[in-house]
Amino acid sequence: MSENRFAYFIEALETLENLLHAETQAIAAKDLDTIDSIMSQKDDCLKNLLSAKDKLHGDPRNNDLANQRIDFVMNLQARNAKSFEILKDKTSERNNQKSTLSTNDGKARSAYLNN
């Protein structure tokens, strides 16, 4: 593998890792706007990473450093996906409860005003 191409690949992988750490924090803070922004940045970063991988003359998994980092990034992505799914479910559940409460409030108000 060319040293420059490999270095660029590792740099792209590190950038993705940093975005994943930021995403972890945004999920913990329940900051949906930041999560959305980071997801967009991750898409761009993944394109760069795949482009860098395509320019390598071998499998980056054959390098111990790259292999460890790839595994770490994939595990971090899986953990974030699971955490985001939980956040999404909780947010959806809360919105459904608010909707039900609003409907019940409206029914109670209508019943009160009609009697």
Backbone as XML, in Angstrom:
<?xml version="1.0"?>
<chain id="A" units="angstrom">
  <residue number="1" name="MET">
    <atom name="N" x="0.836" y="-1.184" z="0.000"/>
    <atom name="CA" x="0.000" y="0.000" z="0.000"/>
    <atom name="C" x="0.879" y="1.245" z="0.000"/>
  </residue>
  <residue number="2" name="SER">
    <atom name="N" x="0.523" y="2.190" z="-0.818"/>
    <atom name="CA" x="1.235" y="3.459" z="-0.830"/>
    <atom name="C" x="1.053" y="4.152" z="0.517"/>
  </residue>
  <residue number="3" name="GLU">
    <atom name="N" x="2.142" y="4.665" z="1.064"/>
    <atom name="CA" x="2.090" y="5.312" z="2.384"/>
    <atom name="C" x="1.133" y="6.506" z="2.397"/>
  </residue>
  <residue number="4" name="ASN">
    <atom name="N" x="1.170" y="7.330" z="1.348"/>
    <atom name="CA" x="0.299" y="8.513" z="1.302"/>
    <atom name="C" x="-1.176" y="8.125" z="1.219"/>
  </residue>
  <residue number="5" name="ARG">
    <atom name="N" x="-1.462" y="7.143" z="0.410"/>
    <atom name="CA" x="-2.854" y="6.699" z="0.265"/>
    <atom name="C" x="-3.353" y="6.052" z="1.556"/>
  </residue>
  <residue number="6" name="PHE">
    <atom name="N" x="-2.484" y="5.278" z="2.182"/>
    <atom name="CA" x="-2.853" y="4.638" z="3.440"/>
    <atom name="C" x="-3.061" y="5.692" z="4.524"/>
  </residue>
  <residue number="7" name="ALA">
    <atom name="N" x="-2.191" y="6.702" z="4.572"/>
    <atom name="CA" x="-2.325" y="7.782" z="5.557"/>
    <atom name="C" x="-3.642" y="8.528" z="5.350"/>
  </residue>
  <residue number="8" name="TYR">
    <atom name="N" x="-4.008" y="8.761" z="4.091"/>
    <atom name="CA" x="-5.274" y="9.438" z="3.798"/>
    <atom name="C" x="-6.455" y="8.580" z="4.248"/>
  </residue>
  <residue number="9" name="PHE">
    <atom name="N" x="-6.358" y="7.279" z="4.030"/>
    <atom name="CA" x="-7.409" y="6.359" z="4.468"/>
    <atom name="C" x="-7.558" y="6.412" z="5.988"/>
  </residue>
  <residue number="10" name="ILE">
    <atom name="N" x="-6.453" y="6.343" z="6.710"/>
    <atom name="CA" x="-6.483" y="6.390" z="8.177"/>
    <atom name="C" x="-7.042" y="7.730" z="8.648"/>
  </residue>
  <residue number="11" name="GLU">
    <atom name="N" x="-6.669" y="8.808" z="7.982"/>
    <atom name="CA" x="-7.190" y="10.134" z="8.341"/>
    <atom name="C" x="-8.707" y="10.187" z="8.149"/>
  </residue>
  <residue number="12" name="ALA">
    <atom name="N" x="-9.198" y="9.637" z="7.058"/>
    <atom name="CA" x="-10.645" y="9.605" z="6.807"/>
    <atom name="C" x="-11.346" y="8.748" z="7.857"/>
  </residue>
  <residue number="13" name="LEU">
    <atom name="N" x="-10.722" y="7.655" z="8.243"/>
    <atom name="CA" x="-11.278" y="6.774" z="9.272"/>
    <atom name="C" x="-11.324" y="7.490" z="10.626"/>
  </residue>
  <residue number="14" name="GLU">
    <atom name="N" x="-10.277" y="8.251" z="10.942"/>
    <atom name="CA" x="-10.247" y="9.022" z="12.189"/>
    <atom name="C" x="-11.312" y="10.113" z="12.193"/>
  </residue>
  <residue number="15" name="THR">
    <atom name="N" x="-11.531" y="10.733" z="11.040"/>
    <atom name="CA" x="-12.575" y="11.757" z="10.932"/>
    <atom name="C" x="-13.940" y="11.141" z="11.209"/>
  </residue>
  <residue number="16" name="LEU">
    <atom name="N" x="-14.181" y="9.970" z="10.644"/>
    <atom name="CA" x="-15.442" y="9.272" z="10.894"/>
    <atom name="C" x="-15.570" y="8.925" z="12.373"/>
  </residue>
  <residue number="17" name="GLU">
    <atom name="N" x="-14.490" y="8.468" z="12.976"/>
    <atom name="CA" x="-14.515" y="8.143" z="14.404"/>
    <atom name="C" x="-14.867" y="9.381" z="15.236"/>
  </residue>
  <residue number="18" name="ASN">
    <atom name="N" x="-14.279" y="10.524" z="14.897"/>
    <atom name="CA" x="-14.588" y="11.766" z="15.623"/>
    <atom name="C" x="-16.055" y="12.151" z="15.466"/>
  </residue>
  <residue number="19" name="LEU">
    <atom name="N" x="-16.584" y="11.981" z="14.270"/>
    <atom name="CA" x="-18.004" y="12.273" z="14.053"/>
    <atom name="C" x="-18.883" y="11.329" z="14.863"/>
  </residue>
  <residue number="20" name="LEU">
    <atom name="N" x="-18.481" y="10.087" z="14.969"/>
    <atom name="CA" x="-19.249" y="9.123" z="15.761"/>
    <atom name="C" x="-19.235" y="9.489" z="17.243"/>
  </residue>
  <residue number="21" name="HIS">
    <atom name="N" x="-18.097" y="9.973" z="17.730"/>
    <atom name="CA" x="-18.044" y="10.416" z="19.129"/>
    <atom name="C" x="-18.969" y="11.623" z="19.341"/>
  </residue>
  <residue number="22" name="ALA">
    <atom name="N" x="-18.964" y="12.552" z="18.385"/>
    <atom name="CA" x="-19.856" y="13.714" z="18.473"/>
    <atom name="C" x="-21.314" y="13.269" z="18.416"/>
  </residue>
  <residue number="23" name="GLU">
    <atom name="N" x="-21.594" y="12.290" z="17.582"/>
    <atom name="CA" x="-22.949" y="11.757" z="17.474"/>
    <atom name="C" x="-23.378" y="11.108" z="18.791"/>
  </residue>
  <residue number="24" name="THR">
    <atom name="N" x="-22.469" y="10.386" z="19.434"/>
    <atom name="CA" x="-22.756" y="9.768" z="20.732"/>
    <atom name="C" x="-23.191" y="10.830" z="21.730"/>
  </residue>
  <residue number="25" name="GLN">
    <atom name="N" x="-22.465" y="11.941" z="21.764"/>
    <atom name="CA" x="-22.796" y="13.030" z="22.688"/>
    <atom name="C" x="-24.127" y="13.674" z="22.328"/>
  </residue>
  <residue number="26" name="ALA">
    <atom name="N" x="-24.379" y="13.863" z="21.049"/>
    <atom name="CA" x="-25.638" y="14.478" z="20.621"/>
    <atom name="C" x="-26.827" y="13.582" z="20.955"/>
  </residue>
  <residue number="27" name="ILE">
    <atom name="N" x="-26.654" y="12.280" z="20.810"/>
    <atom name="CA" x="-27.730" y="11.348" z="21.157"/>
    <atom name="C" x="-27.990" y="11.406" z="22.652"/>
  </residue>
  <residue number="28" name="ALA">
    <atom name="N" x="-26.920" y="11.421" z="23.449"/>
    <atom name="CA" x="-27.072" y="11.494" z="24.907"/>
    <atom name="C" x="-27.769" y="12.786" z="25.316"/>
  </residue>
  <residue number="29" name="ALA">
    <atom name="N" x="-27.493" y="13.874" z="24.590"/>
    <atom name="CA" x="-28.108" y="15.170" z="24.886"/>
    <atom name="C" x="-29.491" y="15.308" z="24.250"/>
  </residue>
  <residue number="30" name="LYS">
    <atom name="N" x="-29.889" y="14.329" z="23.457"/>
    <atom name="CA" x="-31.179" y="14.331" z="22.754"/>
    <atom name="C" x="-31.325" y="15.558" z="21.855"/>
  </residue>
  <residue number="31" name="ASP">
    <atom name="N" x="-30.208" y="15.958" z="21.244"/>
    <atom name="CA" x="-30.159" y="17.131" z="20.382"/>
    <atom name="C" x="-30.375" y="16.693" z="18.932"/>
  </residue>
  <residue number="32" name="LEU">
    <atom name="N" x="-31.629" y="16.657" z="18.518"/>
    <atom name="CA" x="-31.988" y="16.111" z="17.211"/>
    <atom name="C" x="-31.410" y="16.907" z="16.050"/>
  </residue>
  <residue number="33" name="ASP">
    <atom name="N" x="-31.322" y="18.225" z="16.184"/>
    <atom name="CA" x="-30.747" y="19.036" z="15.109"/>
    <atom name="C" x="-29.272" y="18.701" z="14.903"/>
  </residue>
  <residue number="34" name="THR">
    <atom name="N" x="-28.550" y="18.553" z="16.006"/>
    <atom name="CA" x="-27.131" y="18.203" z="15.910"/>
    <atom name="C" x="-26.965" y="16.796" z="15.351"/>
  </residue>
  <residue number="35" name="ILE">
    <atom name="N" x="-27.814" y="15.881" z="15.782"/>
    <atom name="CA" x="-27.753" y="14.507" z="15.263"/>
    <atom name="C" x="-27.950" y="14.524" z="13.750"/>
  </residue>
  <residue number="36" name="ASP">
    <atom name="N" x="-28.926" y="15.281" z="13.281"/>
    <atom name="CA" x="-29.199" y="15.369" z="11.849"/>
    <atom name="C" x="-27.995" y="15.935" z="11.096"/>
  </residue>
  <residue number="37" name="SER">
    <atom name="N" x="-27.395" y="16.975" z="11.644"/>
    <atom name="CA" x="-26.219" y="17.587" z="11.028"/>
    <atom name="C" x="-25.053" y="16.598" z="10.968"/>
  </residue>
  <residue number="38" name="ILE">
    <atom name="N" x="-24.836" y="15.891" z="12.053"/>
    <atom name="CA" x="-23.733" y="14.923" z="12.101"/>
    <atom name="C" x="-23.975" y="13.784" z="11.116"/>
  </residue>
  <residue number="39" name="MET">
    <atom name="N" x="-25.214" y="13.336" z="10.993"/>
    <atom name="CA" x="-25.515" y="12.258" z="10.042"/>
    <atom name="C" x="-25.177" y="12.684" z="8.614"/>
  </residue>
  <residue number="40" name="SER">
    <atom name="N" x="-25.460" y="13.920" z="8.295"/>
    <atom name="CA" x="-25.124" y="14.439" z="6.974"/>
    <atom name="C" x="-23.605" y="14.475" z="6.781"/>
  </residue>
  <residue number="41" name="GLN">
    <atom name="N" x="-22.896" y="14.920" z="7.814"/>
    <atom name="CA" x="-21.433" y="14.953" z="7.746"/>
    <atom name="C" x="-20.860" y="13.540" z="7.631"/>
  </residue>
  <residue number="42" name="LYS">
    <atom name="N" x="-21.487" y="12.601" z="8.326"/>
    <atom name="CA" x="-21.031" y="11.206" z="8.246"/>
    <atom name="C" x="-21.195" y="10.659" z="6.831"/>
  </residue>
  <residue number="43" name="ASP">
    <atom name="N" x="-22.285" y="11.010" z="6.166"/>
    <atom name="CA" x="-22.490" y="10.558" z="4.786"/>
    <atom name="C" x="-21.340" y="11.022" z="3.894"/>
  </residue>
  <residue number="44" name="ASP">
    <atom name="N" x="-20.983" y="12.305" z="4.024"/>
    <atom name="CA" x="-19.870" y="12.844" z="3.237"/>
    <atom name="C" x="-18.559" y="12.152" z="3.597"/>
  </residue>
  <residue number="45" name="CYS">
    <atom name="N" x="-18.357" y="11.946" z="4.879"/>
    <atom name="CA" x="-17.135" y="11.306" z="5.351"/>
    <atom name="C" x="-17.036" y="9.867" z="4.842"/>
  </residue>
  <residue number="46" name="LEU">
    <atom name="N" x="-18.152" y="9.162" z="4.850"/>
    <atom name="CA" x="-18.150" y="7.783" z="4.348"/>
    <atom name="C" x="-17.803" y="7.729" z="2.862"/>
  </residue>
  <residue number="47" name="LYS">
    <atom name="N" x="-18.286" y="8.704" z="2.106"/>
    <atom name="CA" x="-17.931" y="8.761" z="0.684"/>
    <atom name="C" x="-16.427" y="8.931" z="0.528"/>
  </residue>
  <residue number="48" name="ASN">
    <atom name="N" x="-15.845" y="9.839" z="1.329"/>
    <atom name="CA" x="-14.397" y="10.053" z="1.281"/>
    <atom name="C" x="-13.640" y="8.799" z="1.705"/>
  </residue>
  <residue number="49" name="LEU">
    <atom name="N" x="-14.123" y="8.153" z="2.748"/>
    <atom name="CA" x="-13.474" y="6.948" z="3.255"/>
    <atom name="C" x="-13.500" y="5.834" z="2.206"/>
  </residue>
  <residue number="50" name="LEU">
    <atom name="N" x="-14.647" y="5.633" z="1.576"/>
    <atom name="CA" x="-14.750" y="4.593" z="0.548"/>
    <atom name="C" x="-13.887" y="4.923" z="-0.664"/>
  </residue>
  <residue number="51" name="SER">
    <atom name="N" x="-13.817" y="6.195" z="-1.009"/>
    <atom name="CA" x="-12.950" y="6.619" z="-2.104"/>
    <atom name="C" x="-11.484" y="6.348" z="-1.758"/>
  </residue>
  <residue number="52" name="ALA">
    <atom name="N" x="-11.104" y="6.673" z="-0.518"/>
    <atom name="CA" x="-9.729" y="6.418" z="-0.071"/>
    <atom name="C" x="-9.438" y="4.920" z="-0.070"/>
  </residue>
  <residue number="53" name="LYS">
    <atom name="N" x="-10.410" y="4.130" z="0.343"/>
    <atom name="CA" x="-10.233" y="2.665" z="0.362"/>
    <atom name="C" x="-10.041" y="2.132" z="-1.055"/>
  </residue>
  <residue number="54" name="ASP">
    <atom name="N" x="-10.819" y="2.660" z="-1.996"/>
    <atom name="CA" x="-10.716" y="2.208" z="-3.384"/>
    <atom name="C" x="-9.346" y="2.510" z="-3.988"/>
  </residue>
  <residue number="55" name="LYS">
    <atom name="N" x="-8.677" y="3.532" z="-3.474"/>
    <atom name="CA" x="-7.362" y="3.914" z="-4.005"/>
    <atom name="C" x="-6.225" y="3.089" z="-3.407"/>
  </residue>
  <residue number="56" name="LEU">
    <atom name="N" x="-6.528" y="2.309" z="-2.381"/>
    <atom name="CA" x="-5.505" y="1.450" z="-1.785"/>
    <atom name="C" x="-5.246" y="0.259" z="-2.701"/>
  </residue>
  <residue number="57" name="HIS">
    <atom name="N" x="-4.034" y="-0.242" z="-2.657"/>
    <atom name="CA" x="-3.680" y="-1.381" z="-3.511"/>
    <atom name="C" x="-3.834" y="-2.710" z="-2.788"/>
  </residue>
  <residue number="58" name="GLY">
    <atom name="N" x="-4.441" y="-2.681" z="-1.627"/>
    <atom name="CA" x="-4.647" y="-3.907" z="-0.875"/>
    <atom name="C" x="-5.792" y="-3.728" z="0.099"/>
  </residue>
  <residue number="59" name="ASP">
    <atom name="N" x="-6.083" y="-4.765" z="0.822"/>
    <atom name="CA" x="-7.147" y="-4.737" z="1.818"/>
    <atom name="C" x="-6.624" y="-4.073" z="3.088"/>
  </residue>
  <residue number="60" name="PRO">
    <atom name="N" x="-7.244" y="-2.970" z="3.524"/>
    <atom name="CA" x="-6.755" y="-2.302" z="4.732"/>
    <atom name="C" x="-6.845" y="-3.186" z="5.974"/>
  </residue>
  <residue number="61" name="ARG">
    <atom name="N" x="-7.678" y="-4.202" z="5.917"/>
    <atom name="CA" x="-7.805" y="-5.117" z="7.053"/>
    <atom name="C" x="-6.539" y="-5.948" z="7.255"/>
  </residue>
  <residue number="62" name="ASN">
    <atom name="N" x="-5.672" y="-5.969" z="6.257"/>
    <atom name="CA" x="-4.407" y="-6.690" z="6.396"/>
    <atom name="C" x="-3.407" y="-5.928" z="7.262"/>
  </residue>
  <residue number="63" name="ASN">
    <atom name="N" x="-3.699" y="-4.672" z="7.547"/>
    <atom name="CA" x="-2.856" y="-3.856" z="8.419"/>
    <atom name="C" x="-3.477" y="-3.859" z="9.812"/>
  </residue>
  <residue number="64" name="ASP">
    <atom name="N" x="-2.685" y="-4.191" z="10.824"/>
    <atom name="CA" x="-3.215" y="-4.306" z="12.190"/>
    <atom name="C" x="-3.859" y="-3.015" z="12.684"/>
  </residue>
  <residue number="65" name="LEU">
    <atom name="N" x="-3.188" y="-1.877" z="12.467"/>
    <atom name="CA" x="-3.728" y="-0.591" z="12.919"/>
    <atom name="C" x="-5.076" y="-0.316" z="12.259"/>
  </residue>
  <residue number="66" name="ALA">
    <atom name="N" x="-5.117" y="-0.440" z="10.951"/>
    <atom name="CA" x="-6.360" y="-0.169" z="10.218"/>
    <atom name="C" x="-7.453" y="-1.147" z="10.635"/>
  </residue>
  <residue number="67" name="ASN">
    <atom name="N" x="-7.101" y="-2.400" z="10.785"/>
    <atom name="CA" x="-8.076" y="-3.418" z="11.170"/>
    <atom name="C" x="-8.701" y="-3.093" z="12.526"/>
  </residue>
  <residue number="68" name="GLN">
    <atom name="N" x="-7.869" y="-2.715" z="13.495"/>
    <atom name="CA" x="-8.381" y="-2.362" z="14.825"/>
    <atom name="C" x="-9.281" y="-1.137" z="14.765"/>
  </residue>
  <residue number="69" name="ARG">
    <atom name="N" x="-8.857" y="-0.138" z="14.002"/>
    <atom name="CA" x="-9.651" y="1.095" z="13.900"/>
    <atom name="C" x="-10.973" y="0.840" z="13.190"/>
  </residue>
  <residue number="70" name="ILE">
    <atom name="N" x="-10.942" y="0.041" z="12.160"/>
    <atom name="CA" x="-12.177" y="-0.282" z="11.433"/>
    <atom name="C" x="-13.150" y="-0.989" z="12.367"/>
  </residue>
  <residue number="71" name="ASP">
    <atom name="N" x="-12.656" y="-1.965" z="13.117"/>
    <atom name="CA" x="-13.519" y="-2.667" z="14.077"/>
    <atom name="C" x="-14.091" y="-1.708" z="15.107"/>
  </residue>
  <residue number="72" name="PHE">
    <atom name="N" x="-13.245" y="-0.804" z="15.625"/>
    <atom name="CA" x="-13.699" y="0.151" z="16.633"/>
    <atom name="C" x="-14.788" y="1.053" z="16.065"/>
  </residue>
  <residue number="73" name="VAL">
    <atom name="N" x="-14.566" y="1.571" z="14.863"/>
    <atom name="CA" x="-15.535" y="2.468" z="14.222"/>
    <atom name="C" x="-16.846" y="1.728" z="13.949"/>
  </residue>
  <residue number="74" name="MET">
    <atom name="N" x="-16.755" y="0.504" z="13.506"/>
    <atom name="CA" x="-17.976" y="-0.267" z="13.228"/>
    <atom name="C" x="-18.753" y="-0.547" z="14.511"/>
  </residue>
  <residue number="75" name="ASN">
    <atom name="N" x="-18.054" y="-0.854" z="15.589"/>
    <atom name="CA" x="-18.727" y="-1.076" z="16.875"/>
    <atom name="C" x="-19.362" y="0.207" z="17.394"/>
  </residue>
  <residue number="76" name="LEU">
    <atom name="N" x="-18.656" y="1.317" z="17.242"/>
    <atom name="CA" x="-19.185" y="2.610" z="17.672"/>
    <atom name="C" x="-20.428" y="2.974" z="16.865"/>
  </residue>
  <residue number="77" name="GLN">
    <atom name="N" x="-20.391" y="2.718" z="15.560"/>
    <atom name="CA" x="-21.552" y="2.990" z="14.705"/>
    <atom name="C" x="-22.740" y="2.129" z="15.121"/>
  </residue>
  <residue number="78" name="ALA">
    <atom name="N" x="-22.485" y="0.860" z="15.402"/>
    <atom name="CA" x="-23.565" y="-0.043" z="15.824"/>
    <atom name="C" x="-24.170" y="0.422" z="17.146"/>
  </residue>
  <residue number="79" name="ARG">
    <atom name="N" x="-23.320" y="0.837" z="18.076"/>
    <atom name="CA" x="-23.801" y="1.317" z="19.374"/>
    <atom name="C" x="-24.633" y="2.590" z="19.199"/>
  </residue>
  <residue number="80" name="ASN">
    <atom name="N" x="-24.161" y="3.504" z="18.356"/>
    <atom name="CA" x="-24.909" y="4.741" z="18.116"/>
    <atom name="C" x="-26.249" y="4.458" z="17.443"/>
  </residue>
  <residue number="81" name="ALA">
    <atom name="N" x="-26.252" y="3.527" z="16.507"/>
    <atom name="CA" x="-27.506" y="3.181" z="15.821"/>
    <atom name="C" x="-28.521" y="2.650" z="16.822"/>
  </residue>
  <residue number="82" name="LYS">
    <atom name="N" x="-28.057" y="1.810" z="17.739"/>
    <atom name="CA" x="-28.950" y="1.255" z="18.759"/>
    <atom name="C" x="-29.448" y="2.362" z="19.692"/>
  </residue>
  <residue number="83" name="SER">
    <atom name="N" x="-28.542" y="3.237" z="20.128"/>
    <atom name="CA" x="-28.925" y="4.344" z="21.015"/>
    <atom name="C" x="-29.900" y="5.289" z="20.324"/>
  </residue>
  <residue number="84" name="PHE">
    <atom name="N" x="-29.662" y="5.553" z="19.040"/>
    <atom name="CA" x="-30.553" y="6.441" z="18.301"/>
    <atom name="C" x="-31.931" y="5.811" z="18.152"/>
  </residue>
  <residue number="85" name="GLU">
    <atom name="N" x="-31.977" y="4.519" z="17.917"/>
    <atom name="CA" x="-33.261" y="3.814" z="17.794"/>
    <atom name="C" x="-34.055" y="3.932" z="19.097"/>
  </residue>
  <residue number="86" name="ILE">
    <atom name="N" x="-33.371" y="3.784" z="20.222"/>
    <atom name="CA" x="-34.024" y="3.925" z="21.531"/>
    <atom name="C" x="-34.538" y="5.350" z="21.703"/>
  </residue>
  <residue number="87" name="LEU">
    <atom name="N" x="-33.714" y="6.341" z="21.356"/>
    <atom name="CA" x="-34.129" y="7.743" z="21.452"/>
    <atom name="C" x="-35.338" y="8.000" z="20.561"/>
  </residue>
  <residue number="88" name="LYS">
    <atom name="N" x="-35.302" y="7.488" z="19.347"/>
    <atom name="CA" x="-36.413" y="7.678" z="18.409"/>
    <atom name="C" x="-37.694" y="7.064" z="18.960"/>
  </residue>
  <residue number="89" name="ASP">
    <atom name="N" x="-37.585" y="5.861" z="19.522"/>
    <atom name="CA" x="-38.761" y="5.201" z="20.093"/>
    <atom name="C" x="-39.327" y="5.990" z="21.270"/>
  </residue>
  <residue number="90" name="LYS">
    <atom name="N" x="-38.453" y="6.487" z="22.143"/>
    <atom name="CA" x="-38.910" y="7.269" z="23.297"/>
    <atom name="C" x="-39.561" y="8.569" z="22.848"/>
  </residue>
  <residue number="91" name="THR">
    <atom name="N" x="-38.968" y="9.227" z="21.855"/>
    <atom name="CA" x="-39.523" y="10.477" z="21.342"/>
    <atom name="C" x="-40.884" y="10.229" z="20.706"/>
  </residue>
  <residue number="92" name="SER">
    <atom name="N" x="-40.995" y="9.168" z="19.946"/>
    <atom name="CA" x="-42.260" y="8.812" z="19.308"/>
    <atom name="C" x="-43.317" y="8.485" z="20.357"/>
  </residue>
  <residue number="93" name="GLU">
    <atom name="N" x="-42.902" y="7.760" z="21.391"/>
    <atom name="CA" x="-43.825" y="7.398" z="22.475"/>
    <atom name="C" x="-44.335" y="8.650" z="23.191"/>
  </residue>
  <residue number="94" name="ARG">
    <atom name="N" x="-43.428" y="9.588" z="23.465"/>
    <atom name="CA" x="-43.831" y="10.842" z="24.127"/>
    <atom name="C" x="-44.790" y="11.638" z="23.251"/>
  </residue>
  <residue number="95" name="ASN">
    <atom name="N" x="-44.502" y="11.695" z="21.954"/>
    <atom name="CA" x="-45.376" y="12.432" z="21.038"/>
    <atom name="C" x="-46.757" y="11.797" z="20.974"/>
  </residue>
  <residue number="96" name="ASN">
    <atom name="N" x="-46.810" y="10.472" z="21.009"/>
    <atom name="CA" x="-48.105" y="9.782" z="21.007"/>
    <atom name="C" x="-48.876" y="10.075" z="22.293"/>
  </residue>
  <residue number="97" name="GLN">
    <atom name="N" x="-48.177" y="10.112" z="23.425"/>
    <atom name="CA" x="-48.831" y="10.415" z="24.698"/>
    <atom name="C" x="-49.368" y="11.842" z="24.692"/>
  </residue>
  <residue number="98" name="LYS">
    <atom name="N" x="-48.592" y="12.786" z="24.163"/>
    <atom name="CA" x="-49.042" y="14.177" z="24.096"/>
    <atom name="C" x="-50.261" y="14.296" z="23.198"/>
  </residue>
  <residue number="99" name="SER">
    <atom name="N" x="-50.245" y="13.573" z="22.087"/>
    <atom name="CA" x="-51.369" y="13.594" z="21.159"/>
    <atom name="C" x="-52.622" y="13.038" z="21.827"/>
  </residue>
  <residue number="100" name="THR">
    <atom name="N" x="-52.475" y="11.954" z="22.563"/>
    <atom name="CA" x="-53.601" y="11.350" z="23.275"/>
    <atom name="C" x="-54.124" y="12.306" z="24.330"/>
  </residue>
  <residue number="101" name="LEU">
    <atom name="N" x="-53.213" y="12.943" z="25.058"/>
    <atom name="CA" x="-53.641" y="13.902" z="26.080"/>
    <atom name="C" x="-54.375" y="15.072" z="25.452"/>
  </residue>
  <residue number="102" name="SER">
    <atom name="N" x="-53.863" y="15.579" z="24.346"/>
    <atom name="CA" x="-54.516" y="16.699" z="23.673"/>
    <atom name="C" x="-55.906" y="16.309" z="23.207"/>
  </residue>
  <residue number="103" name="THR">
    <atom name="N" x="-56.053" y="15.114" z="22.670"/>
    <atom name="CA" x="-57.352" y="14.630" z="22.215"/>
    <atom name="C" x="-58.307" y="14.492" z="23.390"/>
  </residue>
  <residue number="104" name="ASN">
    <atom name="N" x="-57.826" y="13.917" z="24.486"/>
    <atom name="CA" x="-58.668" y="13.764" z="25.673"/>
    <atom name="C" x="-59.034" y="15.119" z="26.264"/>
  </residue>
  <residue number="105" name="ASP">
    <atom name="N" x="-58.094" y="16.070" z="26.277"/>
    <atom name="CA" x="-58.387" y="17.418" z="26.765"/>
    <atom name="C" x="-59.466" y="18.070" z="25.908"/>
  </residue>
  <residue number="106" name="GLY">
    <atom name="N" x="-59.354" y="17.871" z="24.603"/>
    <atom name="CA" x="-60.344" y="18.439" z="23.691"/>
    <atom name="C" x="-61.715" y="17.836" z="23.912"/>
  </residue>
  <residue number="107" name="LYS">
    <atom name="N" x="-61.771" y="16.528" z="24.148"/>
    <atom name="CA" x="-63.045" y="15.861" z="24.404"/>
    <atom name="C" x="-63.649" y="16.349" z="25.717"/>
  </residue>
  <residue number="108" name="ALA">
    <atom name="N" x="-62.823" y="16.472" z="26.735"/>
    <atom name="CA" x="-63.312" y="16.937" z="28.036"/>
    <atom name="C" x="-63.822" y="18.368" z="27.918"/>
  </residue>
  <residue number="109" name="ARG">
    <atom name="N" x="-63.094" y="19.200" z="27.199"/>
    <atom name="CA" x="-63.501" y="20.602" z="27.028"/>
    <atom name="C" x="-64.824" y="20.672" z="26.266"/>
  </residue>
  <residue number="110" name="SER">
    <atom name="N" x="-64.936" y="19.883" z="25.193"/>
    <atom name="CA" x="-66.179" y="19.871" z="24.412"/>
    <atom name="C" x="-67.352" y="19.399" z="25.257"/>
  </residue>
  <residue number="111" name="ALA">
    <atom name="N" x="-67.137" y="18.348" z="26.031"/>
    <atom name="CA" x="-68.204" y="17.825" z="26.891"/>
    <atom name="C" x="-68.621" y="18.878" z="27.910"/>
  </residue>
  <residue number="112" name="TYR">
    <atom name="N" x="-67.661" y="19.582" z="28.470"/>
    <atom name="CA" x="-67.946" y="20.611" z="29.470"/>
    <atom name="C" x="-68.735" y="21.758" z="28.846"/>
  </residue>
  <residue number="113" name="LEU">
    <atom name="N" x="-68.298" y="22.209" z="27.657"/>
    <atom name="CA" x="-68.958" y="23.338" z="27.014"/>
    <atom name="C" x="-70.346" y="22.977" z="26.494"/>
  </residue>
  <residue number="114" name="ASN">
    <atom name="N" x="-70.562" y="21.730" z="26.123"/>
    <atom name="CA" x="-71.852" y="21.304" z="25.593"/>
    <atom name="C" x="-72.884" y="21.044" z="26.681"/>
  </residue>
  <residue number="115" name="ASN">
    <atom name="N" x="-72.451" y="20.954" z="27.929"/>
    <atom name="CA" x="-73.404" y="20.670" z="29.012"/>
    <atom name="C" x="-73.696" y="21.867" z="29.824"/>
  </residue>
</chain>
